[in-house]
Amino acid sequence: MKALIISIIFSCIASLSLNAQEVYNTIHTKAKETVENPNTASVLRDFNQFKVDALDYLLIKMREQMPDSTVSFLDKQALALNNFMNLYTSNILQLRNEPKVYMIEVVKIFMDASYSNPLFNDADKDLVMTYYSNGDSMTRFSLDTDWQRAYVAASFELKKWKENGKAVTK
């Protein structure tokens, strides 16, 4: 668990100091290296596999649907994905000793933020919802996500949820 926290903190610090043109490649490379490392804890591997898949999907879809988009846009989406995942992870870790219902609520907040903020409006729901529909996955998010908007939405909903005394929704 300590290794997971240290990895998350390192990822946050590293991603903030990168040049704009290096963000996507660096986040993708680090996530892929983590997935391929046989010594990586399974939870950390799963989180990073989602990052790899989401970044690959993002790159492919941008080439298909937004061929004139800039590298900067891709980098901003990659950084937002990384920040989204870091925010999610830190909140899940903070709730590990709280009632399970709190963790379920936080997962729902992030799932909704991901699903409610599509970037491409992809009609291939089987692909887009691969992680989202998998009840065993810790990363139940849509691949078709505008990560910048999803990060803002999740941050806002988390703040509201915490201010309301972690009220459980139905």
C-alpha positions as CSV (number, residue, x, y, z in Angstrom):
1,M,0.0,0.0,0.0
2,K,2.9,2.4,0.8
3,A,4.4,1.6,-2.6
4,L,1.1,2.6,-4.2
5,I,1.0,5.9,-2.4
6,I,4.6,6.7,-3.2
7,S,4.0,5.8,-6.9
8,I,1.0,8.1,-7.0
9,I,2.9,11.0,-5.4
10,F,5.8,10.5,-7.8
11,S,3.4,10.5,-10.8
12,C,1.8,13.7,-9.6
13,I,5.2,15.5,-9.2
14,A,6.6,14.1,-12.4
15,S,3.7,15.1,-14.5
16,L,3.7,18.7,-13.3
17,S,7.3,19.2,-14.3
18,L,7.0,18.0,-17.9
19,N,7.1,20.1,-21.1
20,A,3.8,20.1,-22.9
21,Q,5.0,17.9,-25.8
22,E,6.3,15.2,-23.4
23,V,3.2,14.7,-21.2
24,Y,1.3,12.1,-23.2
25,N,4.4,10.0,-24.0
26,T,5.7,10.2,-20.4
27,I,2.5,9.2,-18.7
28,H,1.9,6.4,-21.3
29,T,5.4,5.1,-21.0
30,K,5.4,5.1,-17.1
31,A,2.0,3.4,-17.0
32,K,3.1,0.8,-19.5
33,E,6.3,0.1,-17.6
34,T,4.4,-0.3,-14.4
35,V,2.0,-2.8,-16.1
36,E,4.9,-4.8,-17.6
37,N,6.8,-5.0,-14.3
38,P,6.3,-8.4,-12.8
39,N,6.9,-7.0,-9.3
40,T,4.1,-4.5,-9.5
41,A,1.2,-5.0,-7.1
42,S,-2.0,-6.1,-8.9
43,V,-4.0,-3.1,-7.9
44,L,-1.3,-0.7,-9.2
45,R,-1.1,-2.8,-12.4
46,D,-4.8,-2.6,-12.9
47,F,-4.9,1.2,-12.5
48,N,-2.0,1.6,-14.9
49,Q,-3.5,-0.8,-17.4
50,F,-6.6,1.5,-17.5
51,K,-4.3,4.5,-18.1
52,V,-2.6,2.7,-21.0
53,D,-5.9,1.7,-22.6
54,A,-7.5,5.1,-22.1
55,L,-4.5,6.9,-23.6
56,D,-4.3,4.5,-26.5
57,Y,-8.0,5.0,-27.1
58,L,-7.6,8.8,-26.9
59,L,-4.8,8.8,-29.4
60,I,-6.6,6.6,-31.9
61,K,-9.8,8.5,-31.7
62,M,-8.1,11.9,-31.9
63,R,-6.4,10.8,-35.1
64,E,-9.7,9.5,-36.5
65,Q,-12.1,12.3,-35.5
66,M,-9.8,15.3,-34.8
67,P,-6.9,15.0,-37.2
68,D,-6.2,18.7,-37.0
69,S,-6.0,18.8,-33.2
70,T,-2.8,19.8,-31.6
71,V,-0.3,17.9,-29.5
72,S,-1.1,20.3,-26.7
73,F,-4.7,19.1,-26.7
74,L,-3.6,15.5,-26.4
75,D,-1.1,16.4,-23.6
76,K,-3.8,18.3,-21.7
77,Q,-6.1,15.3,-21.9
78,A,-3.4,12.9,-20.8
79,L,-2.5,15.2,-17.8
80,A,-6.1,15.5,-16.9
81,L,-6.5,11.7,-17.0
82,N,-3.5,11.3,-14.8
83,N,-4.9,13.9,-12.4
84,F,-8.3,12.3,-12.4
85,M,-6.8,8.9,-11.6
86,N,-4.6,10.4,-8.8
87,L,-7.7,12.2,-7.3
88,Y,-9.6,9.0,-7.4
89,T,-6.8,6.9,-5.9
90,S,-6.1,9.4,-3.1
91,N,-9.8,9.5,-2.2
92,I,-10.2,5.7,-2.2
93,L,-7.1,5.4,0.0
94,Q,-8.5,8.0,2.4
95,L,-11.7,6.0,2.8
96,R,-10.1,2.6,3.4
97,N,-11.0,2.7,7.1
98,E,-14.4,4.4,6.7
99,P,-17.7,2.6,6.1
100,K,-17.8,0.8,2.8
101,V,-20.8,2.8,1.7
102,Y,-18.5,5.9,1.5
103,M,-16.2,4.2,-0.9
104,I,-19.1,3.1,-3.1
105,E,-20.3,6.7,-3.2
106,V,-16.9,8.0,-4.3
107,V,-16.6,5.3,-7.0
108,K,-20.1,6.4,-8.2
109,I,-19.0,10.1,-8.3
110,F,-16.0,9.2,-10.5
111,M,-17.9,6.8,-12.7
112,D,-20.6,9.4,-13.3
113,A,-17.9,12.1,-14.0
114,S,-16.3,9.8,-16.6
115,Y,-19.6,8.7,-18.3
116,S,-21.2,12.1,-18.3
117,N,-18.4,13.9,-20.0
118,P,-17.8,12.1,-23.4
119,L,-15.2,13.5,-25.7
120,F,-16.0,11.7,-29.0
121,N,-19.6,10.5,-28.4
122,D,-18.4,7.1,-29.7
123,A,-21.2,4.8,-30.8
124,D,-19.1,1.7,-30.0
125,K,-20.5,1.3,-26.5
126,D,-19.0,-2.2,-26.1
127,L,-15.5,-0.8,-26.4
128,V,-16.2,2.5,-24.6
129,M,-17.9,0.8,-21.6
130,T,-15.4,-2.1,-21.2
131,Y,-14.1,-0.9,-17.9
132,Y,-17.3,0.9,-16.8
133,S,-19.4,-2.3,-17.1
134,N,-16.9,-4.5,-15.3
135,G,-18.0,-4.9,-11.8
136,D,-14.7,-6.4,-10.8
137,S,-12.7,-3.5,-12.0
138,M,-11.4,-0.8,-9.7
139,T,-11.3,1.6,-12.6
140,R,-14.9,1.6,-13.8
141,F,-14.7,4.5,-16.1
142,S,-15.7,5.2,-19.7
143,L,-12.8,5.3,-22.3
144,D,-14.7,8.0,-24.2
145,T,-14.1,10.7,-21.7
146,D,-13.1,14.4,-21.8
147,W,-10.7,14.0,-19.0
148,Q,-10.4,17.7,-18.3
149,R,-14.2,18.1,-17.8
150,A,-14.4,14.8,-15.9
151,Y,-11.7,15.9,-13.5
152,V,-13.5,19.2,-12.8
153,A,-16.9,17.4,-12.4
154,A,-15.4,14.8,-10.0
155,S,-13.6,17.5,-8.0
156,F,-16.8,19.5,-7.7
157,E,-19.0,16.5,-6.7
158,L,-16.4,15.3,-4.2
159,K,-16.3,18.7,-2.6
160,K,-20.1,18.9,-2.4
161,W,-20.3,15.3,-1.0
162,K,-17.8,16.1,1.7
163,E,-19.4,19.4,2.6
164,N,-22.7,17.6,3.0
165,G,-21.2,15.3,5.6
166,K,-20.6,12.4,3.2
167,A,-24.4,12.0,2.8
168,V,-25.2,8.7,1.1
169,T,-27.3,9.1,-2.1
170,K,-29.7,6.5,-3.3
